[in-house]
Amino acid sequence: MSTEMEEGAEMQGMTLSGSSDSTVTCPVCAQVMPAQNINSHLDSCLDVKSSGVMPKKRRLSACVEGLEAHGKVFGSATTSFPVFQKHKTAEHLREETPSKSPFFSMTSPTRTDKKDKWRDINAGSSTEVVQREPYNRELPQPSEVIQGHPKGKNMAEKLEGKPLADKMRPCTLQHYMGQEKVLGEDTMLRKLLQANDIPSIILWGPPGCGKTTLAHIIAKNTNKNNTRFITLSATSASTNDVREVIKQAQNEIKLFKRKTILFVDEIHRFNKTQQDTFLPHVECGTITLIGATTENPSFQVNNALLSRCRVIVLEKICVEAMEAILKRAVDSLGIQLLREDEKAECSSSDASESPMYIEAKALTTLAHLCDGDARTGLNGLQLSVQARLAAGDDPQKHRMIIKEEHIKEGLQRSHILYDRAGEEHYNCISALHKSMRGSDQNASLYWLGRMLEGGEDPLYVARRLVRFASEDIGLADPLALTQAVSAYQACHFIGMPECDVILAQCVMYLAQAPKSIVAYSAYNKVKQCLKNHKGPLPPVPLHLRNAPTKLMKNLGYAKGYKYNPMFSQPVEQDYLPPEMKGIKFV
C-alpha cells in the first residue's frame, strides 16, 4: 500500500519525506503522527475492515485522485490528507458542515421525500438524481393534466414529448369519463376501489375505452405502504417475468405483509399455458390480478382463470363523454373554443395568450368520428393542431382556426371498429343475418357496409348469403339460391371495391324475399333422430338396394321394388326401414 501511495504522489512531483519532527495527518482515520511513521500506519490502517465503508482499493484510488486534482505537495508539516469518515446517518450529515478538504469534497446524498427523489444536502438545491430503474418496476404514475404553462411556451412545445392521449390520462375517478354504468357513484366497483379493496378483475372493452387508464388510477390511489403495484405487458413479457413477480410477491407478504397487484395489459396475448401460471397464486391471494383485453374473455382467457376473476365490461365512450374529454384537452392546451355565432377576433393583449381557436362543430365532428375511442380522438386533435402549425403560419401573429375540414382531413375517414379475426367479425355477420331474416333492408345494408368498409373479405359475406338463401328462404323462393350463387361468382370475378354493389343487390333481394325454414327444420329433425338413435342403425331394406351383379340378385337385392314411372297410379311401398316406420320429418 505504501508503494502505491508513493507512486501516486510521485506522479505529481511530490514526496512523502519530511523532517524527523514533522507531523502528517492520516487520510483514512485523520490521526496525526510523525511523518516517518505514515507508511507503516497506512498499511495497518487500510487493513482494518471497520475503518470505512469503501473497499481498500477504492479508498486509496480516491486519495490519489484527490491529490492529482489539486497538485498539493507533502513537504509541509501541516499537510492534511482528505478525510474519509465512516458511513453516517442522514441526521448526522445534516448537523455537520461540509468537508473543507483542499483536494475534493464528498457530499453524501440523503433521501428527503417519499418519491425516491434525492437532493444534495450541501448545495440545498432540488436537483434530482436519476436512479437505475429496477427489474420489475412499479407502474409509473399517471401524467397530470397539462396546465399552468409558462406564457412564453408556444403550442409546439406543449405538444412535444409524450402523445396527447398519454398526457391527458386522468389521475382520479372524478375525472374518469364514459363508464358511468360500471364506475358510477353507487356502483359496487367504485366503492371497492375507494375502499382500497381491489378484487381480481378482467377489464374487457374496445381500444381506447379506458382499461389502462383505470389501472393507472388504481396505481395512483393505492396505499403504497400496504400494496405494491406491478405492471406487465403480455406483448413483451414472458413466463419467467411472471414467475419473478410472483416470487417477489411471496417475499413481500412474508417480510412486510404487503399485497401485490399485478396489472397485465393485453392478457389475451398469453397462451393457455402461460395463463395457468396465475391460477394457484390468484387462488391463494399471493397476487391480485388485473387483466386488460380487447378480445372476448370467453374465447381468449382460461375458464379456470375466469372463475377466479370478475369480468368488467367497458363500453365504447359515448359522444357526450368524448366531447367532454376533448374539451378538457383543448382547455389544457390553451386553445379557445369558437362557437358558431362567434368570430375569431380578440384584442392584441390576449392574442398571445390564446392564439389558436377550434370550432365547436369541429370538436363535435371529431367526437363522432373517433367511434368511442378516446385515444383516437385525442391523437386526432393533436394531429390537427400540429398540421396547422406545420402550415407555416405564426400563431402569435395570426389567429389560427381549426375547422371541421381539418379534422376530417386528419382522420381521412371514419374510424370503424372491426376485427376480421375477433368477436366483432361474428357480431356483425350475426346482425346482418338477423336483419335479412326480419326483412329489414336498411339494417341489412348497414351491417353489410360495416363489414365491407371495415376490411372484411367479400367472399366470406357472399358465402354467408348462399347459406341464408337456403336456410331462411328455401322453397318459399327457390330463385334466392340462384341469386346468392351468382353474387358469389361475381365477387370472385371482380373483387372489391367493385363487388360491393353486387353484394348490396343480393342482400336487398334476400331481405325482400318470402321466408321459409321448412328445409332447415326438416333436416335438423333428421340430425336429431340420428343422434338420439340407440343401438346400431337399421340396414337399408333389400328392395331399395341396387343389384348390379347376379350374386346380389340371388341374395334378394332389389327384389319386389316397384319402378314408379311404369305405373299410372300412385305406388304404395315403404322407403324407410321397418324400425323407422311412422316417423315424420316434414
Secondary structure as UniProt FT lines:
FT   HELIX           2..10
FT   TURN            11..13
FT   TURN            20..21
FT   STRAND          23..25
FT   TURN            27..29
FT   STRAND          32..34
FT   HELIX           35..37
FT   HELIX           38..47
FT   HELIX           49..51
FT   HELIX           56..70
FT   TURN            74..75
FT   TURN            77..78
FT   HELIX           90..95
FT   STRAND          110..111
FT   STRAND          118..119
FT   TURN            121..124
FT   TURN            151..152
FT   HELIX           155..159
FT   HELIX           164..167
FT   HELIX           173..175
FT   HELIX           180..183
FT   TURN            185..186
FT   HELIX           188..194
FT   TURN            195..196
FT   STRAND          201..204
FT   TURN            207..208
FT   HELIX           211..221
FT   TURN            224..226
FT   STRAND          227..233
FT   TURN            234..236
FT   HELIX           239..256
FT   STRAND          259..265
FT   HELIX           267..269
FT   HELIX           272..276
FT   TURN            277..278
FT   HELIX           279..284
FT   STRAND          288..293
FT   HELIX           297..300
FT   HELIX           303..306
FT   TURN            307..308
FT   STRAND          310..313
FT   HELIX           319..333
FT   STRAND          336..338
FT   TURN            340..341
FT   HELIX           348..351
FT   TURN            352..353
FT   STRAND          356..359
FT   HELIX           360..369
FT   TURN            370..372
FT   HELIX           374..390
FT   TURN            391..392
FT   TURN            395..397
FT   STRAND          400..402
FT   HELIX           404..411
FT   TURN            420..421
FT   HELIX           423..437
FT   TURN            438..439
FT   HELIX           441..453
FT   TURN            454..455
FT   HELIX           458..468
FT   HELIX           469..473
FT   HELIX           474..476
FT   HELIX           479..494
FT   TURN            496..499
FT   HELIX           500..512
FT   HELIX           518..532
FT   HELIX           542..544
FT   HELIX           550..554
FT   TURN            555..560
FT   HELIX           564..566
FT   HELIX           578..580
FT   TURN            581..582
//
